[in-house]
Amino acid sequence: TKKVKFDAAMTRTQAWRLGMRERARLEYRRTRFQFQTELAGLNSSYMSRCAIATDVPGYGQSAWVMVARLDEQAGTVTLEVSEEFDWVDGASHVIAWREPNGKLTSPFPAQPGATPFEVVATTTQVPTVRDDMEPPFVHFGTTENWSWQALVKEISPEGNQVSISAVIDDPRVYDHDDAVPP
């Protein structure tokens, strides 16, 4: 049993909800990530959300956007990517990309394109692809497993690199936020 003290006046219900969140945090936020990235990592702050790609089978994949073509009439963007993606039969897929400021877009619905290296995203937002800058990085996968959703715990700049520590953001942590105590 762990006692938690809150330094605020609150009702029994508020105290119970915060206690349940702390209990769930201890149970469900056990997976930790540590990685290095470029200076775009400085866009993060303590407890900001980030999407993490991994090479674990069954989870999302990543690649570079080589070419992006907007079809305004269809409301889609066709992306030519550096890697072939694995499409799961019967599953819905999404794709998101890093913007020039280093932030990740929201995931957009995705369909296979005309070649194994093409993805058609349902959006009119076009990634910036230019010769004078690094191509946009993309996350791809099924709606459920396109990336790990994490919360940044620590950011440590080291020259042109940034070390980031993060913890999984399990939605079960918030299950009791609107509940009524027994």
N, C-alpha and C positions, 0 to 999 in steps of 0.2 A: 504494500500500500504506500502510495506517495501522496504527501500532503502538498497542496498548491495554495499559495496565498496570493490574492489579488489586491492590489493597492487602490481600490476604488469602492465607493459605496454602490451596492447593486442589490437587486432583488434575488430571492432564492432561485428563481428561474434563470436569471442571467448567470449566476454562479454555477448552477448545474450545467448549463450549456457550455460555458468556458471549461469547466472540468471535463466534460465529455469530449470536447475538442482536444484537450491536452492528452487524454487517454488514447484517443484515436491517433493523434500525432505520434505518440510513442509506439503504437502498434503498426501503423501503416507507412510511416515515413522512414523506413529502414534502408532502402536502397540509396546509395550515395554515388555520386559521379565526381570525378576529378579529371580535368582536361586543360589543355592549353589552346589558346586561339590567338588571333592577331588582335590589333588594337581595337577592333570592333567589339571586343569583350568589355571595353569600358562603357558601352551603352547600357550595360546591366547595372543594377543596384541591388542592395540587400533585399532578399525575398521577391525580387522580380521574377516573372515567369520566363522560362526559356524552353525551347524544343530541342531535344538532343537526338541526333541520328546515331545509330549503332550498327555494327556488322553482325549482330545476333540474328540468326535465321528466324524468319517469321515476323520480324519487325521491319520498319521502314528502310528505304534505301536512299542513297544520295548520289548526286552527280553535279555536273556543271551545265549551265545553259549556254549552248553555242550560238543558237539563232532563235529569235522570237518573232513570230508573225501574227499580227492582229487581223481577225476577220470581224469587222464591226457589224456586218449584217447578221452573222451567226452569233455574235456575242461571245466569241472564243478567242483564245490565243494558242497557237500551235508552237510548242517548244521543241527544238532539236537539242537533245541532251547527249552528254558524253558517254553514258552507259545505257545498256539495255535494262529495262525494269521488268520485274516479275509481276505479272498480272494474275490475281487469284480469281478463278472462275466463280461467278455469282456474287462477288464482293464489290462494294462501292469503293472507289479509290479517290485519293486527294493528292494535291501537290501544293507546296508553298516554296517561296524563294526569298533569298536574302536581298534586301534593297541596298542601294549604294550607301545609305547611312548605317548599314550593318544590322538593321532590324529585320525580323522575319515577318512576311505577310501572313495573313490568316490563310488556312488551307482552302483551296478551291477544288470543286469536283473535277475529276480527271478521267479521260477516256484514252484508249490507245489511238495513236495516229496512224498514218499510212505506212510508216516503216517502224522497225523495232526500236529505233532511236527517237521516235516522235511521241509526244504526249499532247493531247488537246485539253486545255484547261477552260472551264466555263467561267470566264471573266473577261473584262475588257481592260484590266490592269496589265500592262506589259512590263516585263522585267527589262532593266537597262542593260543592254549588251553593246559594249564599245571596245574598240581595239586598244584604247589607252588605259583601260582598267581591267581588273580581274573579273572574269565572268561571274554571273550570279550563281550561287550555290543553291541547290534545290533539295528538299526533303520530299519523299514520295512513299506512298504505301496505302494500305487499306484505311478506311475511316477510323477504325479502332486502333490500329497499330502503326500509324505513319511516323510517329516519333514518341520518345519518352517525354512526358510533360514534367518539368522540374522547376524547383525554386532555388534561386541563387543564394548561397549562404556566405560565400567569401570570394572576394576579387583581389588578386595580387598582381599588379603590373610588374613586369621584369623586362626592361628594355623595350623591344618591339613586340613582345609577347605578353599575354595576360593569362595567369593561372586562375581557373575558376573551380570552386567547390560548390556542388549543388546536391539537392536531395529530391527524391521523387515526390511529385505533387499528386498524391492519391486522393481522389474525390471523396472517399469514405471519411476523410478527416472532418468534412463539413456536414456529415449526415444528421447531426443533432442540433444544428444551428437554429432551426425553427421549431424544434420539438418541445414538448411539455414534459417536465419531470414527473416521474411516477408518484 
